[in-house]
Amino acid sequence: MTNFGRVLIEIREELKAPFRLNILSDGLDCYSPEWHIKRMTTLPDGERFRSGADRYAAYLETTEGRLRLDLAFASLQEFLPHATQSLRALDLGCGTGAIAVRLARIGLHVTLLDESLPMLDFAKRAARDTGVTEKIALRHGDATRIADSFDGELFDVVLCHNILEYVEDPCAVLRSAARALRDRSSILSVLVRNQAGEVLKAAIQDGDLAATEHNLTAEWGHESLYGGRARLFAAESLHSMLVAASLVATAERGVRVISDYLPPKVSRNDEYERIFELERKLGRRREFAAVARYTHCLAHRAGPVMRDGA
Ligand SMILES: C[S@@+](CC[C@H](N)C(=O)[O-])C[C@H]1O[C@@H](n2cnc3c(N)ncnc32)[C@H](O)[C@@H]1O
């Protein structure tokens, strides 16, 4: 078995893990609050995406990972600006480049930025394997300081997919992203972990009533892949952040409303297309989107943005 295959199996086990109760060698119940706190403090935030890039790549091969990518990409495609010439996109916290490569395949020129070199290596290989190397530019850097990396370059599409959960100051990233948008037809695509989704997950998937209650107001959630923490976004807080960055949301979709809770008798592989189509329908409806695991928000600049030095 390849290393990648082994990591994939480990991750499948990890995702199922809330159903198990293990007593670890340190005497703590696996998934007890004490154990969470211990685990959260063992891996520094940025380190997980450097030493664990292969783990993240393997996660994206699971049904959960594929659905998140496929659903976000399908909604993004609906809202791409119409253009007579090739659009330019900037993917902040690009990770393995899974979305960037898809954009390149439909003709966009994409600049990928990430602070993890191993993630950028994955992205480079993905671009090579899909034959889109000439449409891809890789940059190693910090998304909270993109002014340093781009020197006034402007983009038609800026992505912030599952990065705001991990940065110190998500508002700073959104402000920088807004400044990088070319004009008012340009779009910002933001994908974040939904606080309301964490409430349902704790109840339905984990059967953890204390965590369910806690998540109603939690600012941070437990991120099962690395055992770290991830910022949670309530609808109002995301909208306030967008407004503060001179952005206005023009569309919102829920990502993974029911798929995480389907019983084992539903085969994730055999029924993938049906689950995907169902999730597309549910994610468009406000009442279901409100409790999805992720919120996908498409936004535009609210008005003229004062550029640095302008
Ligand atoms: C959860 S992954 C998301 C990857 C990708 N956007 C996706 O949707 O699959 C988060 C990514 O953000 C990157 N990241 C976190 N903080 C960053 C920062 N301040 N600047 C640049 N990249 C950052 C990590 O290295 C990691 O690759």
The ligand as a MOL file (V3000), in Angstrom:
LIG
                    3D

  0  0  0     0  0            999 V3000
M  V30 BEGIN CTAB
M  V30 COUNTS 27 29 0 0 0
M  V30 BEGIN ATOM
M  V30 1 C -7.6070 24.2550 5.3280 0
M  V30 2 S -6.3790 24.6190 4.1770 0 CHG=1
M  V30 3 C -7.3690 25.1670 2.8040 0
M  V30 4 C -6.6830 24.9450 1.4880 0
M  V30 5 C -7.5140 25.2730 0.2600 0
M  V30 6 N -7.8950 26.6560 0.2040 0
M  V30 7 C -8.7200 24.3850 0.1710 0
M  V30 8 O -9.8360 24.9100 0.1800 0
M  V30 9 O -8.5550 23.1610 0.0590 0 CHG=-1
M  V30 10 C -5.7150 26.1500 4.7840 0
M  V30 11 C -4.5320 26.6180 3.9910 0
M  V30 12 O -4.2550 27.9750 4.3680 0
M  V30 13 C -2.8590 28.1220 4.5140 0
M  V30 14 N -2.6230 29.2760 5.4110 0
M  V30 15 C -2.9790 29.4000 6.7040 0
M  V30 16 N -2.6370 30.6150 7.1760 0
M  V30 17 C -2.0370 31.2680 6.1380 0
M  V30 18 C -1.4840 32.5680 5.9770 0
M  V30 19 N -1.4620 33.4510 6.9840 0
M  V30 20 N -0.9730 32.9000 4.7830 0
M  V30 21 C -0.9880 32.0240 3.7380 0
M  V30 22 N -1.5090 30.7830 3.8330 0
M  V30 23 C -2.0320 30.4050 5.0090 0
M  V30 24 C -2.3750 26.8060 5.0630 0
M  V30 25 O -0.9990 26.6190 4.8780 0
M  V30 26 C -3.2430 25.8360 4.2910 0
M  V30 27 O -2.6400 25.4290 3.0960 0
M  V30 END ATOM
M  V30 BEGIN BOND
M  V30 1 1 1 2
M  V30 2 1 2 3
M  V30 3 1 2 10
M  V30 4 1 3 4
M  V30 5 1 4 5
M  V30 6 1 5 6
M  V30 7 1 5 7
M  V30 8 2 7 8
M  V30 9 1 7 9
M  V30 10 1 10 11
M  V30 11 1 11 12
M  V30 12 1 11 26
M  V30 13 1 12 13
M  V30 14 1 13 14
M  V30 15 1 13 24
M  V30 16 1 14 15
M  V30 17 1 14 23
M  V30 18 2 15 16
M  V30 19 1 16 17
M  V30 20 1 17 18
M  V30 21 2 17 23
M  V30 22 1 18 19
M  V30 23 2 18 20
M  V30 24 1 20 21
M  V30 25 2 21 22
M  V30 26 1 22 23
M  V30 27 1 24 25
M  V30 28 1 24 26
M  V30 29 1 26 27
M  V30 END BOND
M  V30 END CTAB
M  END
